[in-house]
Amino acid sequence: MAIAKDVELGREVRIFHPDLVNLYGCAVGDETRIGTFVEIQGGARIGARCKISSHTFICEGVTIEDEVFIGHGVMFTNDRFPRATTEDGRPQGPADWKVEATRVGRRASIGSNATILCGITIGEGATIGAGSVVTRDVPARAVVAGVPARAIGSRAVTAAFETLEAGQ
């Protein structure tokens, strides 16, 4: 594994075990932290002050905005119809499929072992529960969980309950 020469690293990026990551052709913003056994593919963009936990896979076509938390073992996809070969049996190449872009909005939080299917947007401040499979867009500040992920609340509601519990 390695950090390729074509990786754009922002200021004060922390990669805890540089010999145990695989980064190539990607851009990583200022003050982002990257855990062990993370792969970030070419064309992926990571914002500033993010935390990318260990064993996470971020593929081509994924854009993660600033201050996003990515839990352990999160998997992104970028192909709606993945196949190893073409109809005539030859191995697929870059011309045989289309990258589907995915965007994760600012300050979103994605729990461990979530799978994020391609072509969707996770809105600003949204929370994705651990183990969820996200198959469609998630609105800003929504809280989703399950397989497939479904809305179970919102960050605005959660903040209101926390305020009530604190007696404020």
GIFEN-V480007 format. One record per backbone hydrogen bond with DSSP energy under -0.5 kcal/mol. CO is the residue of the C=O (numbers start at 1). NH is the residue of the N-H. If there is no record, write none. Layout:
BEGIN
co = <CO,CO>
nh = <NH,NH>
END
This chain:
BEGIN
co = <2,2,4,7,8,10,11,13,14,14,15,17,18,20,22,23,25,26,27,28,29,30,32,33,34,35,36,38,39,40,41,44,45,46,47,47,48,50,51,51,52,53,54,56,57,57,58,59,61,62,63,63,64,65,65,66,68,68,69,70,71,72,74,75,78,79,84,86,90,93,94,99,100,102,103,103,104,105,106,108,109,109,110,111,112,114,115,115,116,120,121,121,122,123,124,126,127,127,128,129,132,132,133,133,133,134,138,139,141,142,143,143,144,145,146,150,153,154,155,156,157,158,159,160,161,162,163,164>
nh = <4,23,7,9,28,13,31,15,16,34,18,20,21,37,40,4,43,8,46,10,32,49,14,52,16,38,55,22,58,24,44,27,64,29,29,50,67,33,53,70,35,56,73,39,59,76,41,62,102,45,65,104,47,47,68,107,51,70,110,53,74,113,57,116,100,82,92,89,86,96,97,101,119,63,105,122,65,108,125,69,111,128,71,114,131,75,117,134,77,103,123,138,105,126,141,109,129,144,111,132,115,134,135,148,149,117,123,142,155,127,152,153,129,150,133,145,143,158,159,160,161,162,163,164,165,166,168,167>
END
